[in-house]
Amino acid sequence: MRYRVGSWRLWLQKEEVEEAMSRVTDGATLRQQRIVDLVAMLRASQGATTLEIQGFMLARHGLKFDTTSGYIREMHLSGLITEDQGKWILTKKLDRLYGSMKK
């Protein structure tokens, strides 16, 4: 069976539609994965500048710099990251949080 998608003259097989729909996730799941990737990047690099984080998130998730800046601001306000000599680093609060989640 073939489906017409929008006003375009694009036709997809039923299997293609089902596969695409199975990849759709909600906003919270996407946001969580992005934050986990940001934390992993900071942990691996032992800190990064705002521009380095923005470049990583652009390359990894296609995020605009403003969106990434919002993530950085929220993580800083919540005490998960802090700035040290121009680089964002993970706080002990984040390590405690992840440690309690693993148990």
C-alpha positions in Angstrom: 0.0 0.0 0.0 1.2 3.5 -0.8 0.6 6.7 1.1 0.7 10.3 0.0 2.7 12.5 2.3 1.5 16.1 2.6 1.1 18.2 -0.6 4.3 16.8 -2.0 4.2 14.1 -4.7 6.1 11.8 -2.4 4.8 8.3 -2.0 6.0 5.9 0.7 5.5 2.2 1.1 3.6 1.2 4.3 6.8 -0.3 5.8 8.6 3.0 5.3 5.8 4.9 7.1 5.8 2.4 10.0 9.6 2.6 10.3 9.5 6.4 10.4 6.8 6.4 13.0 8.7 4.0 15.3 11.5 6.5 15.4 9.4 9.3 16.7 10.0 10.2 20.3 8.5 12.7 22.6 10.2 16.0 23.4 11.2 15.0 26.9 13.0 11.9 25.7 14.9 13.9 23.1 15.8 16.5 25.7 17.1 13.8 28.1 19.3 12.2 25.5 20.7 15.6 24.6 21.5 16.4 28.2 23.1 12.9 28.7 25.3 13.5 25.6 26.3 16.9 26.9 27.2 15.4 30.3 29.2 12.6 28.7 31.0 15.2 26.5 31.9 17.3 29.6 33.0 14.2 31.5 35.2 12.9 28.6 36.8 16.3 28.0 37.1 17.3 31.6 35.4 20.6 30.9 34.6 22.7 27.8 33.9 26.3 26.8 30.5 27.4 25.8 31.5 27.5 22.2 33.0 24.0 22.3 29.7 22.7 23.8 27.7 24.5 21.2 29.8 23.1 18.4 29.4 19.6 19.8 25.6 19.9 20.2 25.3 21.3 16.7 27.3 18.4 15.2 25.7 15.7 17.3 22.0 16.9 17.4 21.7 19.8 15.0 20.9 22.2 17.8 21.1 26.0 17.4 23.5 27.8 19.6 20.7 29.5 21.5 19.1 26.2 22.3 22.4 24.8 23.7 22.9 28.0 25.6 19.6 27.4 27.3 20.6 23.9 28.3 23.9 25.2 29.7 22.0 28.0 31.6 19.5 25.5 33.1 22.2 23.1 34.1 24.2 25.8 35.7 21.1 27.2 37.6 20.3 23.7 38.9 23.8 23.2 40.1 24.7 20.4 37.8 27.6 22.3 36.1 29.8 25.2 37.1 32.3 27.5 35.4 36.0 27.2 36.2 38.6 29.3 34.4 36.3 29.8 31.3 35.3 26.1 31.1 32.1 24.4 32.2 32.7 21.4 34.4 30.5 18.9 36.2 29.8 19.4 39.8 29.8 16.8 42.6 26.0 17.2 42.8 25.7 15.7 39.4 28.0 12.8 40.4 25.9 12.2 43.5 22.7 12.3 41.4 24.0 9.8 38.8 25.4 7.6 41.6 22.0 7.4 43.3 20.3 6.6 40.0 22.6 3.6 39.3 21.7 1.9 42.6 
